[in-house]
Amino acid sequence: GGSSEGSTLGITEATVMETPDPEADTNLMLRIGIKKQSKTVIDHTKVKIQVFFYDTVDDKDIKLTDADVTYEWLTPNHDWAGTNPEILAVTYLRPKNKVLSPEAALSAAAASVNPGKKGRASKPGPSAESGQRKYLGYIVRVYYHDQLQAVRAEPSKLLKLYPPSPTASP
């Protein structure tokens, strides 16, 4: 244990801000501060940051999001040359009417036909296309030289469901 001891990089902040957006169901920005813990010179090409957003589907299943996720550094260099944290902004955007590909629409339609229940297949409700997804939370993992440095998750139960691997997979 004690992985936070002696780690090279730490997460100083992880803040979610929701942006009111009439065009989107959900528009969030996760702001992540990553700071070096020691005087080490950081080889920034060896830093790997993984961000996962999770949704609840129909208020029961937890799945990796299918929203659009984009990354943007807010600090100019992000090389950890100084002692200040480098700030990464990750945007989670779910457009209002997510257009389903024909395959997805087809499989969703097939899934809504339930042979075991009578009279269900007549008119699928609005949530039939792949379940009603709601933003649940995120997991942030920071690796350096493929070793896990820091993890932050909200809600923390996501860490129990998806424990981080100690080394970064390619």
DRENDRENRO-396154 format. One record per residue: residue in three letters; x negated, y, z of N, C-alpha, C in turn. Coordinates in steps of 0.001 Angstrom, whole numbers, plus 500000, padded with zeros to 6 digits. Each point is the difference from the previous one (the first is absolute). Example, Ala and Ser with C-alpha at 12.3 -4.5 7.8 and 13.67 -1.06 7.14 Angstrom:
! residues 2
<res->ala n.x->486810 n.y->494310 n.z->507800 ca.x->500890 ca.y->501190 ca.z->500000 c.x->499100 c.y->501200 c.z->500000>
<res->ser n.x->500350 n.y->501050 n.z->499280 ca.x->499180 ca.y->501190 ca.z->500060 c.x->500770 c.y->501090 c.z->500730>
//
This chain:
! residues 170
<res->gly n.x->499186 n.y->498791 n.z->500000 ca.x->500814 ca.y->501209 ca.z->500000 c.x->499161 c.y->501246 c.z->500000>
<res->gly n.x->500580 n.y->501128 n.z->500432 ca.x->499287 ca.y->501261 ca.z->500083 c.x->499535 c.y->500502 c.z->498655>
<res->ser n.x->500842 n.y->499864 n.z->498971 ca.x->499562 ca.y->500378 ca.z->498659 c.x->499853 c.y->501512 c.z->499863>
<res->ser n.x->500677 n.y->500772 n.z->500877 ca.x->499878 ca.y->501448 ca.z->499868 c.x->498629 c.y->500463 c.z->500486>
<res->glu n.x->499377 n.y->499219 n.z->500900 ca.x->498647 ca.y->500321 ca.z->500429 c.x->499048 c.y->499736 c.z->498846>
<res->gly n.x->499123 n.y->500942 n.z->499764 ca.x->498984 ca.y->499752 ca.z->498995 c.x->500500 c.y->500034 c.z->498571>
<res->ser n.x->501249 n.y->500414 n.z->499805 ca.x->500425 ca.y->500120 ca.z->498612 c.x->499461 c.y->501322 c.z->499461>
<res->thr n.x->499758 n.y->500013 n.z->498711 ca.x->499366 ca.y->501160 ca.z->499387 c.x->501009 c.y->501096 c.z->499702>
<res->leu n.x->501208 n.y->499585 n.z->499622 ca.x->501029 ca.y->500966 ca.z->499627 c.x->501235 c.y->499778 c.z->500852>
<res->gly n.x->500667 n.y->501090 n.z->500331 ca.x->501234 ca.y->499890 ca.z->500760 c.x->501083 c.y->500847 c.z->499365>
<res->ile n.x->501242 n.y->499700 n.z->500358 ca.x->501132 ca.y->500777 ca.z->499493 c.x->500351 c.y->501039 c.z->501058>
<res->thr n.x->499893 n.y->501268 n.z->499648 ca.x->500286 ca.y->501042 ca.z->500982 c.x->501471 c.y->500390 c.z->499995>
<res->glu n.x->500639 n.y->499851 n.z->498872 ca.x->501420 ca.y->500342 ca.z->499955 c.x->500671 c.y->499224 c.z->498891>
<res->ala n.x->501268 n.y->499751 n.z->500203 ca.x->500831 ca.y->499439 ca.z->498940 c.x->501374 c.y->500603 c.z->500239>
<res->thr n.x->500345 n.y->500944 n.z->499163 ca.x->501222 ca.y->500758 ca.z->500202 c.x->500877 c.y->499883 c.z->498766>
<res->val n.x->501256 n.y->499657 n.z->500220 ca.x->500929 ca.y->499923 ca.z->498875 c.x->500847 c.y->501258 c.z->499979>
<res->met n.x->500044 n.y->500638 n.z->498846 ca.x->500858 ca.y->501162 ca.z->499836 c.x->500972 c.y->499715 c.z->498873>
<res->glu n.x->501261 n.y->500234 n.z->500274 ca.x->500986 ca.y->499792 ca.z->498947 c.x->500206 c.y->501306 c.z->499247>
<res->thr n.x->499997 n.y->499915 n.z->498682 ca.x->500215 ca.y->501177 ca.z->499167 c.x->501432 c.y->499963 c.z->499495>
<res->pro n.x->500799 n.y->501024 n.z->500283 ca.x->501349 ca.y->500012 ca.z->499427 c.x->499887 c.y->500076 c.z->498484>
<res->asp n.x->500600 n.y->499063 n.z->499315 ca.x->499867 ca.y->499947 ca.z->498553 c.x->501326 c.y->499551 c.z->499410>
<res->pro n.x->500719 n.y->500920 n.z->499340 ca.x->501320 ca.y->499647 ca.z->499460 c.x->499932 c.y->498902 c.z->498944>
<res->glu n.x->498820 n.y->499856 n.z->499372 ca.x->499864 ca.y->499005 ca.z->498936 c.x->499702 c.y->498610 c.z->500545>
<res->ala n.x->499697 n.y->499922 n.z->501294 ca.x->499512 ca.y->498725 ca.z->500521 c.x->500842 c.y->499528 c.z->501170>
<res->asp n.x->500075 n.y->498696 n.z->500153 ca.x->500587 ca.y->499422 ca.z->501195 c.x->499090 c.y->500278 c.z->501181>
<res->thr n.x->498739 n.y->499728 n.z->499796 ca.x->499023 ca.y->500171 ca.z->501069 c.x->498725 c.y->500561 c.z->499403>
<res->asn n.x->499506 n.y->501059 n.z->500608 ca.x->498734 ca.y->500571 ca.z->499560 c.x->499189 c.y->500285 c.z->501261>
<res->leu n.x->499006 n.y->499165 n.z->500253 ca.x->499219 ca.y->500134 ca.z->501221 c.x->498543 c.y->500208 c.z->499663>
<res->met n.x->499306 n.y->500689 n.z->500882 ca.x->498561 ca.y->500063 ca.z->499873 c.x->499390 c.y->499515 c.z->501298>
<res->leu n.x->499118 n.y->499035 n.z->499875 ca.x->499253 ca.y->499511 ca.z->501152 c.x->498624 c.y->500638 c.z->499948>
<res->arg n.x->499676 n.y->500732 n.z->501054 ca.x->498727 ca.y->500706 ca.z->500058 c.x->499095 c.y->499218 c.z->500938>
<res->ile n.x->498868 n.y->499558 n.z->499484 ca.x->499108 ca.y->499148 ca.z->500776 c.x->498668 c.y->500711 c.z->500183>
<res->gly n.x->499580 n.y->500128 n.z->501237 ca.x->498681 ca.y->500567 ca.z->500282 c.x->499041 c.y->498874 c.z->500339>
<res->ile n.x->498873 n.y->499972 n.z->499324 ca.x->499011 ca.y->498947 ca.z->500237 c.x->498679 c.y->500677 c.z->500342>
<res->lys n.x->499464 n.y->499608 n.z->501143 ca.x->498838 ca.y->500714 ca.z->500531 c.x->498914 c.y->498987 c.z->500308>
<res->lys n.x->498780 n.y->500403 n.z->499777 ca.x->498944 ca.y->499055 ca.z->500366 c.x->499757 c.y->500082 c.z->501498>
<res->gln n.x->499757 n.y->498835 n.z->500608 ca.x->499925 ca.y->499919 ca.z->501450 c.x->498593 c.y->500224 c.z->500506>
<res->ser n.x->499027 n.y->499857 n.z->499134 ca.x->498625 ca.y->500037 ca.z->500472 c.x->499200 c.y->500926 c.z->499097>
<res->lys n.x->498721 n.y->500070 n.z->500239 ca.x->499148 ca.y->500883 ca.z->499204 c.x->499589 c.y->499347 c.z->498676>
<res->thr n.x->500511 n.y->498801 n.z->499775 ca.x->499617 ca.y->499279 ca.z->498791 c.x->500250 c.y->500818 c.z->498746>
<res->val n.x->499131 n.y->499843 n.z->499034 ca.x->500271 ca.y->500561 ca.z->498677 c.x->500924 c.y->499016 c.z->499289>
<res->ile n.x->501138 n.y->500495 n.z->499547 ca.x->501002 ca.y->499129 ca.z->499390 c.x->499730 c.y->499869 c.z->498504>
<res->asp n.x->499969 n.y->498776 n.z->499533 ca.x->499980 ca.y->499783 ca.z->498554 c.x->501458 c.y->499948 c.z->499555>
<res->his n.x->500491 n.y->501128 n.z->499463 ca.x->501439 ca.y->500091 ca.z->499750 c.x->500465 c.y->499034 c.z->498913>
<res->thr n.x->499067 n.y->499443 n.z->499222 ca.x->500426 ca.y->499018 ca.z->498995 c.x->500364 c.y->498681 c.z->500668>
<res->lys n.x->499634 n.y->499856 n.z->501282 ca.x->500290 ca.y->498754 ca.z->500713 c.x->501231 c.y->500118 c.z->500889>
<res->val n.x->500636 n.y->501164 n.z->499941 ca.x->501199 ca.y->500189 ca.z->500815 c.x->501212 c.y->499550 c.z->499199>
<res->lys n.x->500819 n.y->499181 n.z->500619 ca.x->501218 ca.y->499563 ca.z->499325 c.x->501174 c.y->500294 c.z->500932>
<res->ile n.x->500968 n.y->500716 n.z->499475 ca.x->501166 ca.y->500345 ca.z->500802 c.x->501213 c.y->499347 c.z->499365>
<res->gln n.x->500686 n.y->499192 n.z->500784 ca.x->501200 ca.y->499343 ca.z->499484 c.x->501206 c.y->500599 c.z->500714>
<res->val n.x->500978 n.y->500400 n.z->499212 ca.x->501225 ca.y->500539 ca.z->500570 c.x->501162 c.y->499188 c.z->499456>
<res->phe n.x->500806 n.y->499482 n.z->500908 ca.x->501166 ca.y->499222 ca.z->499586 c.x->501237 c.y->500656 c.z->500586>
<res->phe n.x->500995 n.y->500239 n.z->499155 ca.x->501285 ca.y->500471 ca.z->500503 c.x->500968 c.y->498823 c.z->499999>
<res->tyr n.x->500837 n.y->499949 n.z->501021 ca.x->500971 ca.y->498916 ca.z->500095 c.x->501407 c.y->500565 c.z->500041>
<res->asp n.x->500910 n.y->499258 n.z->499397 ca.x->501414 ca.y->500354 ca.z->500014 c.x->500768 c.y->498902 c.z->500710>
<res->thr n.x->501166 n.y->500354 n.z->500520 ca.x->500936 ca.y->498953 ca.z->500393 c.x->500958 c.y->499820 c.z->498836>
<res->val n.x->500347 n.y->498764 n.z->499733 ca.x->500943 ca.y->499685 ca.z->498938 c.x->501279 c.y->499517 c.z->500668>
<res->asp n.x->501108 n.y->500681 n.z->499703 ca.x->501284 ca.y->499681 ca.z->500623 c.x->499899 c.y->499959 c.z->501522>
<res->asp n.x->499158 n.y->500844 n.z->500561 ca.x->499838 ca.y->500116 ca.z->501450 c.x->499533 c.y->498732 c.z->500693>
<res->lys n.x->499518 n.y->499012 n.z->499236 ca.x->499508 ca.y->498817 ca.z->500699 c.x->498614 c.y->499565 c.z->499563>
<res->asp n.x->499782 n.y->499886 n.z->498689 ca.x->498688 ca.y->499538 ca.z->499549 c.x->499022 c.y->501168 c.z->499929>
<res->ile n.x->498751 n.y->499697 n.z->500291 ca.x->498948 ca.y->501009 ca.z->499866 c.x->499144 c.y->499623 c.z->498809>
<res->lys n.x->499891 n.y->500932 n.z->499057 ca.x->499243 ca.y->499701 ca.z->498784 c.x->499064 c.y->501162 c.z->499698>
<res->leu n.x->498923 n.y->499689 n.z->499291 ca.x->499154 ca.y->501071 ca.z->499479 c.x->500861 c.y->500883 c.z->499111>
<res->thr n.x->499769 n.y->501283 n.z->500044 ca.x->500869 ca.y->500898 ca.z->499257 c.x->499852 c.y->499827 c.z->498491>
<res->asp n.x->501050 n.y->500353 n.z->499291 ca.x->499897 ca.y->500072 ca.z->498542 c.x->500073 c.y->501468 c.z->499562>
<res->ala n.x->499881 n.y->500903 n.z->500958 ca.x->500000 ca.y->501424 ca.z->499660 c.x->498682 c.y->500360 c.z->499317>
<res->asp n.x->499969 n.y->501187 n.z->499421 ca.x->498766 ca.y->500464 ca.z->499362 c.x->499055 c.y->500535 c.z->501069>
<res->val n.x->498791 n.y->499487 n.z->500018 ca.x->499028 ca.y->500421 ca.z->501005 c.x->498795 c.y->500614 c.z->499298>
<res->thr n.x->499637 n.y->501214 n.z->500401 ca.x->498834 ca.y->500649 ca.z->499403 c.x->499074 c.y->500505 c.z->501103>
<res->tyr n.x->498716 n.y->500055 n.z->499681 ca.x->498981 ca.y->500400 ca.z->500965 c.x->499363 c.y->501301 c.z->499556>
<res->glu n.x->499674 n.y->500833 n.z->500969 ca.x->499290 ca.y->501230 ca.z->499656 c.x->499171 c.y->500446 c.z->501199>
<res->trp n.x->498718 n.y->500249 n.z->499764 ca.x->499164 ca.y->500525 ca.z->501076 c.x->500274 c.y->501485 c.z->500168>
<res->leu n.x->500217 n.y->500431 n.z->501238 ca.x->500215 ca.y->501419 ca.z->500253 c.x->498682 c.y->500700 c.z->500316>
<res->thr n.x->499007 n.y->499232 n.z->500421 ca.x->498686 ca.y->500589 ca.z->500259 c.x->499159 c.y->499841 c.z->498744>
<res->pro n.x->499183 n.y->501005 n.z->499670 ca.x->499345 ca.y->500017 ca.z->498689 c.x->498988 c.y->498878 c.z->499764>
<res->asn n.x->499206 n.y->499658 n.z->500997 ca.x->498911 ca.y->499067 ca.z->499702 c.x->500273 c.y->498561 c.z->500414>
<res->his n.x->500725 n.y->499846 n.z->501063 ca.x->500247 ca.y->498697 ca.z->500619 c.x->498807 c.y->499050 c.z->499923>
<res->asp n.x->498865 n.y->500513 n.z->500476 ca.x->498820 ca.y->499137 ca.z->500039 c.x->499502 c.y->499837 c.z->501446>
<res->trp n.x->500739 n.y->500587 n.z->500942 ca.x->499649 ca.y->499901 ca.z->501420 c.x->498575 c.y->500475 c.z->500281>
<res->ala n.x->499572 n.y->501018 n.z->499239 ca.x->498663 ca.y->500541 ca.z->500253 c.x->500007 c.y->500779 c.z->501312>
<res->gly n.x->501101 n.y->500704 n.z->500248 ca.x->500113 ca.y->500748 ca.z->501242 c.x->500739 c.y->499183 c.z->501047>
<res->thr n.x->500303 n.y->500651 n.z->501125 ca.x->500680 ca.y->499264 ca.z->501068 c.x->501511 c.y->500173 c.z->499921>
<res->asn n.x->500460 n.y->500882 n.z->499126 ca.x->501441 ca.y->500213 ca.z->499904 c.x->500682 c.y->498804 c.z->499360>
<res->pro n.x->501250 n.y->499754 n.z->500407 ca.x->500721 ca.y->498908 ca.z->499343 c.x->500293 c.y->500330 c.z->498540>
<res->glu n.x->499999 n.y->498982 n.z->499177 ca.x->500440 ca.y->500153 ca.z->498614 c.x->501487 c.y->499665 c.z->499980>
<res->ile n.x->500758 n.y->500765 n.z->499244 ca.x->501451 ca.y->499860 ca.z->500029 c.x->500501 c.y->499412 c.z->498680>
<res->leu n.x->500712 n.y->498901 n.z->500118 ca.x->500600 ca.y->499364 ca.z->498832 c.x->501514 c.y->500144 c.z->500103>
<res->ala n.x->500611 n.y->500451 n.z->498916 ca.x->501457 ca.y->500098 ca.z->499972 c.x->500536 c.y->498896 c.z->499104>
<res->val n.x->500930 n.y->499241 n.z->500524 ca.x->500611 ca.y->498935 ca.z->499215 c.x->501484 c.y->500320 c.z->499896>
<res->thr n.x->500478 n.y->500072 n.z->498780 ca.x->501389 ca.y->500383 ca.z->499782 c.x->500835 c.y->498781 c.z->499659>
<res->tyr n.x->501151 n.y->499929 n.z->500657 ca.x->500959 ca.y->498921 ca.z->499767 c.x->501208 c.y->500664 c.z->499369>
<res->leu n.x->500316 n.y->499607 n.z->498778 ca.x->501103 ca.y->500654 ca.z->499299 c.x->500963 c.y->498956 c.z->499462>
<res->arg n.x->501236 n.y->500088 n.z->500467 ca.x->501028 ca.y->499136 ca.z->499448 c.x->500996 c.y->500876 c.z->499254>
<res->pro n.x->499948 n.y->499968 n.z->498651 ca.x->500939 ca.y->500810 ca.z->499220 c.x->501432 c.y->499548 c.z->500266>
<res->lys n.x->500938 n.y->500910 n.z->499772 ca.x->501387 ca.y->499701 ca.z->500333 c.x->500520 c.y->498779 c.z->499259>
<res->asn n.x->499920 n.y->500026 n.z->498678 ca.x->500499 ca.y->498840 ca.z->499272 c.x->498833 c.y->499256 c.z->499408>
<res->lys n.x->499506 n.y->499066 n.z->500767 ca.x->498865 ca.y->499246 ca.z->499510 c.x->500501 c.y->499120 c.z->498865>
<res->val n.x->499451 n.y->500188 n.z->498831 ca.x->500471 ca.y->499247 ca.z->498848 c.x->499428 c.y->498596 c.z->500072>
<res->leu n.x->500896 n.y->499033 n.z->500008 ca.x->499541 ca.y->498621 ca.z->500046 c.x->499642 c.y->499544 c.z->498602>
<res->ser n.x->498950 n.y->499238 n.z->499919 ca.x->499702 ca.y->499382 ca.z->498717 c.x->501084 c.y->498962 c.z->499728>
<res->pro n.x->500251 n.y->499686 n.z->498728 ca.x->501053 ca.y->499019 ca.z->499680 c.x->499814 c.y->498685 c.z->500762>
<res->glu n.x->498751 n.y->499548 n.z->500129 ca.x->499770 ca.y->498740 ca.z->500715 c.x->500467 c.y->500127 c.z->501447>
<res->ala n.x->499605 n.y->501094 n.z->500640 ca.x->500354 ca.y->500184 ca.z->501403 c.x->501514 c.y->500082 c.z->500154>
<res->ala n.x->500640 n.y->500731 n.z->499070 ca.x->501447 ca.y->500137 ca.z->500073 c.x->500660 c.y->498638 c.z->499834>
<res->leu n.x->499439 n.y->499216 n.z->499085 ca.x->500547 ca.y->498676 ca.z->499750 c.x->499879 c.y->499105 c.z->501219>
<res->ser n.x->498799 n.y->499962 n.z->500579 ca.x->499817 ca.y->499107 ca.z->501130 c.x->500826 c.y->500481 c.z->501188>
<res->ala n.x->500165 n.y->501323 n.z->500120 ca.x->500824 ca.y->500518 ca.z->501085 c.x->501453 c.y->499593 c.z->499788>
<res->ala n.x->500438 n.y->500064 n.z->498737 ca.x->501373 ca.y->499607 ca.z->499707 c.x->500186 c.y->498521 c.z->500296>
<res->ala n.x->499004 n.y->499211 n.z->499613 ca.x->500086 ca.y->498565 ca.z->500261 c.x->500030 c.y->499740 c.z->501499>
<res->ala n.x->499206 n.y->500766 n.z->500729 ca.x->499918 ca.y->499781 ca.z->501439 c.x->501302 c.y->500368 c.z->500693>
<res->ser n.x->500763 n.y->500921 n.z->499395 ca.x->501217 ca.y->500427 ca.z->500677 c.x->501156 c.y->499036 c.z->499761>
<res->val n.x->499795 n.y->499045 n.z->499108 ca.x->501020 ca.y->498976 ca.z->499801 c.x->499711 c.y->498878 c.z->500977>
<res->asn n.x->500879 n.y->499854 n.z->500979 ca.x->499723 ca.y->499032 ca.z->501041 c.x->500930 c.y->498815 c.z->499841>
<res->pro n.x->499474 n.y->498876 n.z->499508 ca.x->500887 ca.y->498870 ca.z->499703 c.x->500694 c.y->499465 c.z->501248>
<res->gly n.x->499400 n.y->500198 n.z->501166 ca.x->500578 ca.y->499441 ca.z->501221 c.x->501211 c.y->500770 c.z->500493>
<res->lys n.x->500154 n.y->501244 n.z->499568 ca.x->501101 ca.y->500811 ca.z->500510 c.x->500972 c.y->500309 c.z->498869>
<res->lys n.x->501262 n.y->499848 n.z->500285 ca.x->500996 ca.y->500267 ca.z->498962 c.x->500284 c.y->501495 c.z->499914>
<res->gly n.x->500260 n.y->500449 n.z->498795 ca.x->500457 ca.y->501370 ca.z->499804 c.x->498957 c.y->501053 c.z->500311>
<res->arg n.x->498715 n.y->499609 n.z->500063 ca.x->498988 ca.y->501003 ca.z->500293 c.x->499448 c.y->500624 c.z->498726>
<res->ala n.x->499955 n.y->499222 n.z->498924 ca.x->499243 ca.y->500426 ca.z->498831 c.x->500757 c.y->501005 c.z->499145>
<res->ser n.x->501264 n.y->500274 n.z->500354 ca.x->500785 ca.y->500845 ca.z->499117 c.x->499383 c.y->501386 c.z->499820>
<res->lys n.x->499797 n.y->500731 n.z->501105 ca.x->499480 ca.y->501354 ca.z->499837 c.x->498903 c.y->500265 c.z->501019>
<res->pro n.x->498766 n.y->499909 n.z->499567 ca.x->498931 ca.y->500297 ca.z->500956 c.x->500046 c.y->501467 c.z->500401>
<res->gly n.x->499768 n.y->500271 n.z->501270 ca.x->500038 ca.y->501374 ca.z->500485 c.x->498774 c.y->500767 c.z->499542>
<res->pro n.x->499908 n.y->501247 n.z->500405 ca.x->498890 ca.y->500842 ca.z->499540 c.x->498638 c.y->499478 c.z->500457>
<res->ser n.x->499984 n.y->499232 n.z->501099 ca.x->498703 ca.y->499553 ca.z->500501 c.x->499586 c.y->498667 c.z->499388>
<res->ala n.x->500751 n.y->499533 n.z->499009 ca.x->499703 ca.y->498669 ca.z->499466 c.x->498660 c.y->499966 c.z->499279>
<res->glu n.x->499618 n.y->501130 n.z->499383 ca.x->498752 ca.y->499933 ca.z->499251 c.x->498805 c.y->500013 c.z->500945>
<res->ser n.x->499613 n.y->498843 n.z->500458 ca.x->498760 ca.y->499804 ca.z->500750 c.x->500055 c.y->500484 c.z->501444>
<res->gly n.x->501186 n.y->500209 n.z->500536 ca.x->500050 ca.y->500313 ca.z->501414 c.x->499770 c.y->501468 c.z->500274>
<res->gln n.x->500557 n.y->500453 n.z->501105 ca.x->499877 ca.y->501394 ca.z->500383 c.x->498676 c.y->500169 c.z->500738>
<res->arg n.x->499103 n.y->500753 n.z->499420 ca.x->498690 ca.y->500166 ca.z->500636 c.x->499928 c.y->501315 c.z->500763>
<res->lys n.x->499417 n.y->499925 n.z->501164 ca.x->499769 ca.y->501206 ca.z->500790 c.x->498553 c.y->499995 c.z->500446>
<res->tyr n.x->499420 n.y->501177 n.z->500043 ca.x->498620 ca.y->500113 ca.z->500463 c.x->499916 c.y->499553 c.z->501454>
<res->leu n.x->499046 n.y->499137 n.z->500295 ca.x->499834 ca.y->499538 ca.z->501376 c.x->498748 c.y->500587 c.z->500635>
<res->gly n.x->498871 n.y->499833 n.z->499339 ca.x->498769 ca.y->500482 ca.z->500618 c.x->498799 c.y->499667 c.z->499146>
<res->tyr n.x->498833 n.y->500059 n.z->500623 ca.x->498775 ca.y->499835 ca.z->499227 c.x->498962 c.y->499252 c.z->500814>
<res->ile n.x->499017 n.y->499474 n.z->499285 ca.x->498778 ca.y->499494 ca.z->500613 c.x->498836 c.y->500656 c.z->499262>
<res->val n.x->499056 n.y->500521 n.z->500757 ca.x->498773 ca.y->500541 ca.z->499421 c.x->498847 c.y->499155 c.z->500515>
<res->arg n.x->499151 n.y->499563 n.z->499102 ca.x->498809 ca.y->499259 ca.z->500409 c.x->498784 c.y->500662 c.z->499379>
<res->val n.x->498965 n.y->500148 n.z->500804 ca.x->498757 ca.y->500579 ca.z->499503 c.x->498909 c.y->498941 c.z->500096>
<res->tyr n.x->499346 n.y->499742 n.z->498877 ca.x->498887 ca.y->499055 ca.z->499968 c.x->498733 c.y->500743 c.z->499606>
<res->tyr n.x->498898 n.y->499550 n.z->500562 ca.x->498707 ca.y->500550 ca.z->499596 c.x->499050 c.y->498826 c.z->499820>
<res->his n.x->499367 n.y->499925 n.z->498854 ca.x->499215 ca.y->498812 ca.z->499645 c.x->500853 c.y->498743 c.z->500197>
<res->asp n.x->501285 n.y->500117 n.z->499636 ca.x->500945 ca.y->498885 ca.z->500088 c.x->500255 c.y->499502 c.z->501416>
<res->gln n.x->499630 n.y->500772 n.z->501000 ca.x->500339 ca.y->499641 ca.z->501376 c.x->501095 c.y->500940 c.z->500495>
<res->leu n.x->500987 n.y->499428 n.z->500672 ca.x->501108 ca.y->500809 ca.z->500490 c.x->499504 c.y->500994 c.z->501047>
<res->gln n.x->500339 n.y->501270 n.z->499810 ca.x->499574 ca.y->501054 ca.z->500917 c.x->501139 c.y->500489 c.z->500880>
<res->ala n.x->501138 n.y->500190 n.z->499385 ca.x->501097 ca.y->500617 ca.z->500738 c.x->501315 c.y->499626 c.z->499343>
<res->val n.x->501033 n.y->499933 n.z->500826 ca.x->501340 ca.y->499683 ca.z->499511 c.x->500975 c.y->500929 c.z->500701>
<res->arg n.x->500979 n.y->500456 n.z->499240 ca.x->501062 ca.y->500791 ca.z->500611 c.x->501293 c.y->499537 c.z->499355>
<res->ala n.x->501011 n.y->499782 n.z->500810 ca.x->501276 ca.y->499567 ca.z->499430 c.x->501144 c.y->500640 c.z->500758>
<res->glu n.x->501055 n.y->500273 n.z->499277 ca.x->501201 ca.y->500576 ca.z->500579 c.x->501175 c.y->499368 c.z->499268>
<res->pro n.x->500920 n.y->499340 n.z->500617 ca.x->499997 ca.y->499560 ca.z->501402 c.x->498948 c.y->498918 c.z->500234>
<res->ser n.x->499563 n.y->499857 n.z->501248 ca.x->498869 ca.y->499108 ca.z->500268 c.x->500341 c.y->498527 c.z->499771>
<res->lys n.x->501297 n.y->499673 n.z->499937 ca.x->500347 ca.y->498593 ca.z->499757 c.x->499513 c.y->499527 c.z->498631>
<res->leu n.x->499738 n.y->500953 n.z->499097 ca.x->499478 ca.y->499603 ca.z->498690 c.x->498657 c.y->499298 c.z->500134>
<res->leu n.x->499229 n.y->500377 n.z->501026 ca.x->498696 ca.y->499361 ca.z->500184 c.x->500153 c.y->498546 c.z->500405>
<res->lys n.x->501084 n.y->499710 n.z->500736 ca.x->500236 ca.y->498605 ca.z->500374 c.x->500413 c.y->499197 c.z->498777>
<res->leu n.x->500804 n.y->500636 n.z->499146 ca.x->500471 ca.y->499304 ca.z->498804 c.x->498899 c.y->499863 c.z->498963>
<res->tyr n.x->499172 n.y->501018 n.z->499901 ca.x->498958 ca.y->500009 ca.z->498966 c.x->498658 c.y->500340 c.z->500638>
<res->pro n.x->499438 n.y->499073 n.z->500769 ca.x->498726 ca.y->500322 ca.z->500643 c.x->498912 c.y->500204 c.z->498954>
<res->pro n.x->499135 n.y->500981 n.z->500215 ca.x->498966 ca.y->500285 ca.z->499006 c.x->498935 c.y->498919 c.z->499999>
<res->ser n.x->499439 n.y->499734 n.z->498844 ca.x->498894 ca.y->499049 ca.z->499973 c.x->498737 c.y->500763 c.z->500371>
<res->pro n.x->499074 n.y->499342 n.z->500710 ca.x->498796 ca.y->500692 ca.z->500460 c.x->499091 c.y->500446 c.z->498861>
<res->thr n.x->500155 n.y->499393 n.z->498822 ca.x->499208 ca.y->500447 ca.z->498859 c.x->500940 c.y->500368 c.z->498866>
<res->ala n.x->499575 n.y->500937 n.z->499184 ca.x->500849 ca.y->500470 ca.z->498906 c.x->499977 c.y->498988 c.z->498867>
<res->ser n.x->501169 n.y->499640 n.z->499544 ca.x->500042 ca.y->499131 ca.z->498822 c.x->499839 c.y->500881 c.z->498773>
<res->pro n.x->499436 n.y->499498 n.z->498933 ca.x->499755 ca.y->500822 ca.z->498802 c.x->501300 c.y->500538 c.z->499425>
//
